[in-house]
C-alpha cells in the first residue's frame, strides 16, 4: 500500500468520525487544531486498527500528534 493510498484511507476514516475541513487535513496539522480531542482520537485509532488490520502499540499511539504522524505510524505497521 502506497503512502498516498494510506493518506486517502486515513482521510476517509477521520471524516467518518469527525467533520474536519479540508484545510485542516494536512500532514502538518496537529489533531487538536483539527478539532480532534482525545476521545475522537481513540475512536479514530480503533477504526484505523480495524481497517488496516494492524495493532498500534500504546507508545506509538501516544506519540501521534498530527495527521502526518498517523500516516507514518500506519505505513510502518502495514
C-alpha positions as CSV (number, residue, x, y, z in Angstrom):
1,X,0.0,0.0,0.0
2,X,1.4,3.4,-1.0
3,X,1.7,6.4,1.3
4,X,-0.9,8.3,-0.8
5,X,-3.3,5.3,-0.5
6,X,-2.8,5.3,3.3
7,X,-3.4,9.0,3.4
8,X,-6.6,8.7,1.4
9,X,-7.9,5.9,3.5
10,X,-7.0,7.8,6.7
11,X,-8.8,10.9,5.5
12,X,-11.9,8.7,4.8
13,X,-11.7,7.2,8.3
14,X,-11.2,10.5,10.1
15,X,-14.1,12.1,8.1
16,X,-16.4,9.2,9.2
17,X,-15.7,10.0,12.9
18,X,-15.3,13.8,12.8
19,X,-16.2,16.6,10.3
20,X,-12.8,18.1,9.5
21,X,-12.4,20.9,7.0
22,X,-10.1,20.2,4.0
23,X,-7.6,22.9,5.1
24,X,-7.3,21.1,8.5
25,X,-6.4,17.7,6.9
26,X,-2.8,18.5,6.0
27,X,0.0,16.2,7.2
28,X,1.4,19.0,9.4
29,X,-1.9,19.9,11.1
30,X,-2.0,19.0,14.8
31,X,-5.0,16.8,15.7
32,X,-6.1,19.4,18.3
33,X,-6.1,22.1,15.7
34,X,-8.4,20.0,13.6
35,X,-10.9,19.7,16.5
36,X,-10.0,16.1,17.3
37,X,-10.0,15.6,21.1
38,X,-8.6,12.6,23.0
39,X,-11.9,10.6,22.7
40,X,-12.1,11.3,19.0
41,X,-8.5,10.2,18.6
42,X,-9.2,6.9,20.4
43,X,-12.2,6.2,18.2
44,X,-10.2,7.0,15.1
45,X,-7.3,4.8,16.2
46,X,-9.7,1.9,16.8
47,X,-11.1,2.4,13.3
48,X,-7.6,2.5,11.8
49,X,-6.7,-0.7,13.5
50,X,-9.8,-2.4,12.2
51,X,-9.5,-1.0,8.6
52,X,-5.8,-1.8,8.2
53,X,-5.8,-4.9,10.3
54,X,-3.0,-3.7,12.5
55,X,-2.4,-3.2,16.2
56,X,-0.9,0.2,17.2
57,X,1.3,-0.1,20.3
58,X,0.3,2.3,23.1
59,X,3.6,4.2,23.0
60,X,3.2,4.8,19.2
61,X,-0.4,5.8,19.7
62,X,0.5,8.4,22.4
63,X,3.2,9.8,20.1
64,X,0.7,10.7,17.3
65,X,0.2,14.4,17.3
66,X,-0.5,15.2,13.6
67,X,-2.1,13.6,10.6
68,X,1.4,13.0,9.3
69,X,2.2,11.0,12.4
70,X,-0.8,8.9,11.8
71,X,0.3,8.2,8.2
72,X,3.8,7.3,9.3
73,X,2.6,5.0,12.0
74,X,0.3,3.1,9.7
75,X,3.0,3.0,7.0
76,X,5.4,1.4,9.4
77,X,2.9,-1.2,10.5
78,X,1.3,-2.4,7.3
